[in-house]
Amino acid sequence: MNTVLEFLAKNKICVLSVLLQNGASHSAVMHYSYAAKPFRLFFSTDRTSTKTSKLMGGEPSSASVALGFDERTMQTLQLRGRLRIASDSAEVRSIQKVHYAKLPEATKY
């Protein structure tokens, strides 16, 4: 797991892929942040974006992430899991602290 966390720490851009309501796939380049314990990835996007359409009913959805696009190292990381919208205000504030620490430029969005 340490190798994965090191890889996540030195990168900040990934491709997030989700399934839409109609079953079609959708991928988007995203900035991410993460927590080690429990292991979670965080993304920030508008609730009206295509990638959130299936999540608006409140149910988690399957997603996959790929990161590491440097041809010099030939290393990548692919993960799959469940994606959900954080709605509890305390949870959102906690995630924002993690997200803005990794991506300070994201505070303007």
Residue pairs with C-beta under 8 A, 6 or more apart in sequence:
1 36
1 39
4 77
5 34
5 36
7 67
7 68
7 75
7 77
8 32
8 34
8 41
8 67
8 77
11 67
11 68
12 31
12 32
12 33
12 102
12 103
13 29
13 30
13 31
13 32
13 67
13 69
14 29
14 30
14 31
14 32
14 41
14 65
14 66
14 67
15 27
15 28
15 29
15 30
15 65
15 66
15 67
16 27
16 28
16 29
16 30
16 32
16 43
16 51
16 63
16 64
16 65
16 83
17 25
17 26
17 27
17 63
17 64
17 65
17 66
18 25
18 26
18 27
18 51
18 54
18 61
18 62
18 63
18 83
19 25
19 26
19 54
19 61
19 62
20 26
20 50
20 53
20 54
21 53
21 54
26 50
26 51
28 45
28 49
28 50
28 51
30 43
30 45
31 43
31 44
31 103
31 106
32 41
32 42
32 43
32 65
32 67
33 41
33 42
33 95
33 98
33 99
33 101
33 102
33 103
34 40
34 41
34 42
34 98
34 102
35 42
35 98
41 65
41 79
41 81
42 95
42 98
42 99
44 99
44 106
44 109
45 51
45 52
46 52
47 56
47 85
52 85
54 61
55 61
55 83
55 84
55 85
56 85
58 85
59 84
60 82
60 83
60 84
61 82
61 83
61 84
62 80
62 81
62 82
62 83
63 80
63 81
63 82
63 83
64 78
64 79
64 80
64 81
65 77
65 78
65 79
65 80
66 76
66 77
66 78
67 76
67 77
68 75
68 76
68 77
69 76
86 92
86 95
99 106
100 106
100 107
